[in-house]
Amino acid sequence: MKHAWILDVLTDLGSYARGNGLTALAEQLDDARHVASAEIVCQAGGSDPDGADRRRVAARHEGEARGAV
């Protein structure tokens, strides 16, 4: 998987954010890692069978846009 390195970068950024009290950023980076993982799997011929990762992230961002989070 030629894009797998991005997962390591997002994980490292999330660790840095958590370690420095940037909890909202850490949560966003977790979401980004899930989206990246789903897209990488799809491009590699796999699937996100029920789209759970994408729906979960979309719902979270919709809630934030409304001020719910």
N, C-alpha and C positions, 0 to 999 in steps of 0.2 A: 504494500500500500504506500504509494508515493507521498501521500499527504499525512501519514500517521505522525510525523514529527510535530505537527501543530497541536496535537493532543498533549504532548510533553510540555510544549511552551505554555499552553493554557493551564495545565496543572501546576507548573512552576509559578506562574503569575498568581494563581489562586492561593498557593501556599504563602507567597510573599504578602498578599493582601490580608489573609487571615492572621499572619504573624505580626502585622503592623496595625491591626485594629480596623481594617477597611472591610468590614463585614458585608456591606451592600455590594461592593465591588467583587468580593469573593463569590457571592451568590450569583452575580451576573456572569462571572467567568465559569462557574459550574454549568450554568445554562448554555453558555457558548460551547463548552466542551461536549455537552450532550448533542447539540445541534451539529457540531463538526463531526462527531462520531457517527451520527445517523447519516449524514451526507456522504461521508467516506465509505461507509458500508454500502450505501445505495450505488455509488459510483463503481464500487468493486464488484457489483453484481449481486450483492446481498439485498436485504430488505429490512425495513422497519415495518413488520407485517401489519400492525394495526395503527401505525403512525403515532404511537403513544408519546415518544420523545418530542416530536414536533408539536403535538397538541398541548402537552404540558407546558412547554416553553411559551407557546403562543398565548395560552391562558394566563400565565404569570405576567407576561408583558402587557396584556390587555388590562389586567388588574392594576398594574403600576401606573398605566396611563390614566386610569380613573382615580388614582390616589388611594386604592384599596390596600396597598402594601406599604 
